[in-house]
Amino acid sequence: MRKTMIISLFAAVLTALLCSCGLPGGANYSPNTIKADAVTSAGSYNSTPATNVAVPEEHSVPDGTDLAITKDPTDETVPVGEGAWFVARAANFTSMRWEFIDNYGAIHSPDETGQLNPELIVSYQGDDTIALNNIPLSLDGWSVRAVFEGESGPLTGKAAKITVIDYENPYSTIIMRYSKAFRYGVPSGDYCKTNGISPRITECYSVGYALYDIDENGVDELFIAAYDSPAYGYQRNMIYELYTVVDNEPYRIYCAKNTNELYLLDEGRLLSVSYAPGITSSGIYHLANDFLIYEEVYTEEQSADDPNRTVWRHRVDNSIGYSDDQPISAAEAYEAIDAFHGSIRLPDLIPIG
């Protein structure tokens, strides 16, 4: 009975701590694997513009002379370098203008948007359509909306979101997202939450990335890690996010939260350090396809007999499921964990922000 309770608690802790920063669907957890999360190659999940982008296609035309929007532009997903157009209409308006909203919520005119994205070509087709051509990756996550003027004053329409996909390099939008995050300094926790990136990056001055085929299957994984951090020692090498590619789309395997850390070890293994009330763990994992599979885990938890005392346990994967917990002394556990930390490494990082 006691052993069953310990195993259940350990599984619950790993599920909670090795999650993926709130990606839609979350990480699928099984006794000895962690499933990756699908992410669109445009990298726009959990990214909410400054305006409501849930846009109806058409509105009914009202009676009388009141200004009313009859059509808002719709969201567009575009391959990098291609084009898209946006249409907006209103009843009883005297003039209209287009506005663009960047990833920080700042509003720009079409001319300013072209200056900030030099490759972009902006043109107009009739009175109700704005056309974008040669759309660059830097426009990913932006939004566009129309503002109509009438006798009663201006009326702002709902924004349409622009998602840009780079099919040649599925990781490019992930890297671009972090570049945007550090454009004006260290991002806030709210910014990280809104844009679906690791909240741990608020602890460093900039981030870098590395491509490394950790499972030696011919596909490089993407590591996002601290490039210059105020933290000391091995924490400088902490991995914030880890991605692989499945069907030419990036899959996020891991995203660091405030209660867990991930490090790359020699021989392509990964060290996960997790914290929770009453229990901590240090585990070795390896990547197989888009799964993280544990090899061994050391846990420290409160003693059931004495809440002021902790006990250490060691668990080894027996390739079938969980092996039984084996009690281990604190000295033995610390020696093993110190050896893990001594093996931490990371490929040379290319700075992002």
C-alpha positions in Angstrom: 0.0 0.0 0.0 2.7 2.4 1.0 4.8 1.6 -2.2 1.7 2.2 -4.4 1.2 5.6 -2.8 4.8 6.6 -3.3 4.7 5.6 -7.0 1.4 7.5 -7.6 2.9 10.6 -5.9 6.1 10.4 -8.0 4.1 10.1 -11.2 1.9 13.1 -10.3 5.0 15.2 -9.5 6.7 14.4 -12.8 3.5 15.1 -14.7 3.1 18.5 -13.1 6.8 19.6 -13.2 7.8 18.4 -16.7 4.9 20.0 -18.4 5.2 22.4 -21.4 4.3 25.9 -20.3 0.6 25.6 -21.1 0.8 24.6 -24.7 -2.6 23.5 -26.0 -3.2 19.9 -25.2 -0.3 19.7 -22.6 2.3 17.0 -22.4 0.9 13.4 -22.6 2.5 11.5 -19.7 2.9 7.8 -19.3 4.8 5.9 -16.6 8.2 6.2 -18.3 7.8 8.6 -21.1 7.1 12.3 -21.7 5.3 13.2 -25.0 6.2 16.2 -27.0 3.7 18.9 -27.9 2.8 19.9 -31.4 3.5 23.5 -32.3 2.7 25.2 -35.6 5.8 26.0 -37.6 4.6 29.7 -37.5 5.2 29.6 -33.8 2.1 31.6 -33.0 0.4 29.5 -30.3 -0.6 31.3 -27.1 0.3 34.6 -28.8 -2.5 37.0 -28.2 -2.4 40.4 -30.0 -3.4 43.6 -28.3 -6.9 43.3 -29.9 -9.5 40.6 -30.1 -8.8 38.6 -33.2 -12.0 36.5 -33.2 -13.4 38.1 -36.3 -16.8 37.5 -37.9 -16.8 37.2 -41.6 -19.8 39.5 -42.3 -22.1 41.8 -40.3 -25.7 42.8 -41.2 -26.1 46.3 -42.6 -28.0 48.5 -40.0 -30.9 50.7 -40.8 -30.5 54.5 -40.7 -27.2 56.4 -41.0 -25.2 55.1 -38.0 -21.7 54.1 -38.7 -21.4 50.3 -38.6 -18.8 47.8 -39.7 -20.1 45.2 -42.1 -16.9 43.1 -42.6 -13.7 42.7 -40.6 -10.5 41.2 -42.1 -9.8 37.6 -41.4 -6.7 35.8 -40.1 -4.2 34.7 -42.6 -1.5 32.1 -42.5 1.2 32.7 -45.2 4.4 31.1 -46.3 7.4 33.4 -45.9 7.9 35.5 -49.1 4.3 35.0 -50.3 1.4 37.5 -50.2 -2.1 38.0 -48.6 -4.8 40.6 -48.7 -7.2 41.9 -46.1 -10.7 43.3 -46.7 -12.8 45.6 -44.4 -16.1 47.3 -45.1 -18.5 49.6 -43.2 -21.8 51.3 -43.7 -22.1 55.1 -43.6 -18.4 55.9 -43.2 -16.7 59.0 -44.5 -13.1 57.7 -44.6 -11.0 54.7 -43.4 -7.4 53.9 -42.6 -5.5 50.7 -42.0 -3.5 50.0 -38.8 -0.9 47.3 -37.9 -0.3 46.0 -34.4 3.1 44.5 -33.6 3.9 41.8 -31.1 4.2 44.4 -28.3 0.8 45.9 -28.9 2.2 49.1 -30.6 0.2 50.5 -33.4 1.8 51.4 -36.8 0.6 52.9 -40.0 1.2 50.9 -43.2 4.2 53.1 -44.1 5.7 52.6 -40.7 5.1 48.8 -41.0 7.0 48.8 -44.3 9.9 50.7 -42.7 10.0 48.2 -39.8 9.8 45.3 -42.2 11.9 46.4 -45.2 11.2 43.3 -47.3 7.4 43.8 -47.1 5.5 45.4 -50.0 2.3 47.1 -49.1 -0.3 48.2 -51.7 -4.0 48.9 -52.0 -6.7 47.3 -54.1 -9.8 49.5 -54.3 -11.2 51.3 -51.2 -11.6 48.2 -49.0 -8.5 46.0 -49.5 -4.9 46.2 -48.4 -2.5 43.8 -50.1 0.8 42.5 -48.6 3.4 40.9 -50.7 6.9 39.4 -50.1 5.8 39.0 -46.4 8.9 38.5 -44.2 9.2 36.2 -41.2 9.5 39.3 -39.0 5.7 40.0 -39.6 4.8 36.8 -37.9 2.4 37.5 -35.0 1.4 41.0 -36.2 -2.2 42.0 -36.7 -4.0 44.3 -39.1 -7.3 46.2 -38.7 -9.4 49.0 -40.2 -10.5 52.2 -38.5 -13.5 53.9 -40.0 -14.5 57.6 -39.6 -18.2 58.7 -39.5 -20.3 61.6 -38.3 -20.3 60.2 -34.7 -16.5 59.7 -34.7 -14.1 56.8 -35.4 -15.0 53.1 -35.2 -12.2 50.5 -34.9 -12.7 47.1 -36.4 -11.4 43.8 -35.1 -7.9 42.8 -36.0 -6.8 39.9 -38.2 -3.7 38.0 -37.2 -0.8 37.3 -39.6 0.9 34.0 -39.2 4.1 33.5 -41.3 5.4 30.0 -41.9 9.0 29.1 -43.0 8.8 25.6 -44.5 12.5 25.6 -45.2 13.5 26.0 -41.6 10.8 24.9 -39.1 12.8 26.3 -36.2 13.1 29.8 -37.6 9.8 31.0 -36.1 10.8 29.7 -32.7 14.1 31.6 -32.9 12.3 34.7 -34.1 9.9 34.6 -31.2 12.8 34.8 -28.7 14.4 37.6 -30.7 11.2 39.6 -30.4 11.1 38.8 -26.7 14.5 40.5 -26.0 14.1 43.3 -28.5 13.6 45.9 -25.8 15.4 44.2 -22.9 14.5 41.4 -20.7 10.9 40.5 -21.1 8.4 40.3 -18.3 6.7 37.2 -16.9 3.4 38.4 -18.4 5.0 38.7 -21.8 6.3 35.1 -21.5 2.9 33.8 -20.5 1.1 35.6 -23.3 3.5 34.5 -26.0 3.9 30.9 -24.8 7.6 31.0 -23.9 9.5 29.9 -20.9 9.1 32.2 -17.9 12.6 31.3 -16.8 14.1 33.6 -19.4 13.3 36.6 -17.2 16.4 35.5 -15.2 18.9 36.1 -18.0 20.1 39.0 -20.1 19.8 37.2 -23.4 19.2 33.7 -24.8 21.0 31.7 -27.4 20.2 28.6 -29.5 22.1 25.5 -30.6 21.2 22.7 -33.0 22.3 19.2 -31.8 21.1 15.8 -32.8 20.7 14.4 -29.3 19.1 11.1 -30.3 21.3 10.6 -33.4 18.4 10.1 -35.8 19.6 12.6 -38.4 17.3 15.4 -37.2 18.9 18.2 -35.1 17.0 19.2 -32.0 16.8 22.9 -31.1 18.0 24.1 -27.7 17.1 27.5 -26.3 19.3 28.3 -23.3 20.8 31.2 -21.3 23.4 33.0 -23.3 24.4 35.5 -20.6 22.9 34.9 -17.2 23.4 36.4 -13.7 23.1 32.8 -12.3 26.3 31.1 -11.3 27.7 27.7 -12.0 25.9 25.1 -14.0 22.7 27.2 -14.1 24.3 29.2 -16.9 23.7 26.1 -19.1 20.0 25.6 -18.2 17.8 24.7 -21.1 14.7 26.8 -21.4 13.1 25.0 -24.3 13.8 21.9 -26.3 12.3 21.1 -29.7 12.5 18.4 -32.3 10.9 18.2 -35.8 8.0 15.8 -36.7 6.5 16.0 -40.2 8.4 19.2 -40.9 6.8 20.9 -37.9 8.5 21.8 -34.6 7.5 19.8 -31.6 8.2 21.2 -28.2 9.5 18.5 -25.9 10.3 20.6 -22.9 9.7 24.1 -21.5 11.3 25.2 -18.2 9.0 26.5 -15.5 10.0 27.9 -12.1 9.8 24.5 -10.5 12.0 22.5 -12.9 15.3 22.7 -14.8 16.8 20.7 -17.7 20.5 20.3 -18.6 22.3 18.4 -21.4 24.8 15.9 -20.3 27.5 14.0 -22.1 26.5 11.1 -24.3 23.3 12.9 -25.3 21.5 12.4 -22.1 19.4 15.0 -20.2 19.3 15.8 -16.5 16.0 17.0 -15.1 15.8 18.7 -11.7 12.3 19.2 -10.3 11.0 20.8 -7.1 7.7 20.5 -5.4 6.4 20.9 -1.8 7.8 18.0 0.2 9.7 16.3 -2.7 12.6 17.0 -5.1 14.0 14.8 -7.8 17.0 14.6 -10.2 16.5 12.3 -13.1 18.4 11.2 -16.2 16.4 11.0 -19.5 17.2 10.3 -23.1 15.2 11.3 -26.2 13.7 8.6 -28.4 11.8 10.1 -31.4 9.6 12.7 -29.8 9.6 11.2 -26.3 11.7 11.8 -23.2 12.3 8.4 -21.5 13.7 8.2 -18.0 16.6 6.0 -17.1 17.0 6.7 -13.4 15.7 9.1 -10.8 16.8 10.1 -7.3 14.0 11.6 -5.1 14.1 13.2 -1.7 10.8 13.4 0.2 9.5 13.9 3.7 9.4 10.8 5.8 6.0 9.4 6.5 7.1 8.6 10.1 8.8 12.0 10.8 7.8 15.1 9.0 11.1 16.8 10.1 13.2 14.1 8.3 13.6 13.4 4.7 14.4 10.1 2.9 16.1 9.4 -0.4 14.9 6.8 -2.9 16.5 5.6 -6.2 14.4 4.3 -9.2 15.8 2.7 -12.3 13.9 2.1 -15.5 13.6 -1.7 -16.1 12.4 -1.2 -19.7 9.0 -2.5 -18.8 7.7 0.1 -16.4 8.7 1.6 -13.1 11.0 -0.5 -11.0 10.5 -0.5 -7.3 11.9 2.4 -5.3 15.1 1.5 -3.6 16.0 3.3 -0.3 19.4 5.0 -0.6 21.5 7.1 1.8 21.7 10.9 1.4 25.5 10.6 0.9 25.0 8.1 -2.0 22.3 10.3 -3.6 24.5 13.5 -3.3 27.4 11.7 -4.8 25.4 10.5 -7.8 23.7 13.9 -8.3 27.1 15.7 -8.1 28.4 13.4 -10.8 25.4 14.3 -13.0 26.1 18.0 -12.6 29.8 17.4 -13.4 28.7 16.0 -16.8 26.6 19.1 -17.8 27.5 20.5 -21.2 25.9 22.4 -24.0 26.9 23.0 -27.6 28.2 26.5 -28.4 25.2 28.9 -28.4 24.4 31.4 -31.1 23.0 34.5 -29.4 19.4 35.4 -30.2 18.6 38.5 -28.1 
